[in-house]
């Protein structure tokens, strides 16, 4: 999908805000369905969730030498990770996962150790401070094989789900762990954060290499508690899926053109493409155009993706046009939405 900023293209009443949700009952433990026994958020286990019964081994008995290392700061690269482990006496290979649009790290990497024993020992550093960083280690057994297998996996298909209603206490380690514990093909989790405050926006994406696991997760994890809240699950488009132009869309391709458009510019798909202008020319333009939407995306769902950026005036999805509009109260909120949401899947879009 693509994002562009438009002027006030729609007039009239705002969509009604949904009422305040009813008070939720006491939550069950993380990873339990809503109807299960109530309890408290459990502590992180000493071994990473999803790991096999024995140290450094998978359920099939094969030795496991690769760890997932998450919640990395944006400036961290392969050389830094390699030097950190070398300084502690480990010889490692590092595969940094990068955002396909920005080129920066995606917040996690995979670290392959010389032996299962070395990987098991390194896992015990989980929660301790990373040298020369203000972040603690977030470590887990990596699902799947080693780095060679993982490189092959990266070229294969990928299936994603959207996870919403996450509490501020949930980080990427917690999110990926709860899914890896049930679905062996779960590859990673990404929680979207505010670029200014660094705080979670309350939603993210979980990726799988097996479509069957993705489909199971859509039903089995719906309403399961992660932290203090039940998760809201919906589909998301795999990043390597070929997308085609839809009505009013921008080719449906992630990473499409991004720009700001003048007041009164016609919405794309109504009268054709508007004429772009300098993004700083019109400070009153606060409307973001979202292209390439499927017909299954609702205005409430679209709002949920953008509400973390700032106060929203209205959300509008014109019937049959394959696009939507999100108008913010503040211009800077619209700019952040464009910069951060470009290329992220919404529903089946």
PyMOL commands that set and color helices and strands:
alter all, ss='L'
color gray80, all
select helices_A, chain A and resi 78-87+116-123+147-155+172-180+211-220+299-309+331-341
alter helices_A, ss='H'
color red, helices_A
select strands_A, chain A and resi 2-6+66-70+92-98+105-113+139-141+159-164+186-193+200-208+225-226+229-230+232-236+260-261+276-277+287-291+312-316+323-328
alter strands_A, ss='S'
color yellow, strands_A
deselect
rebuild
show_as cartoon
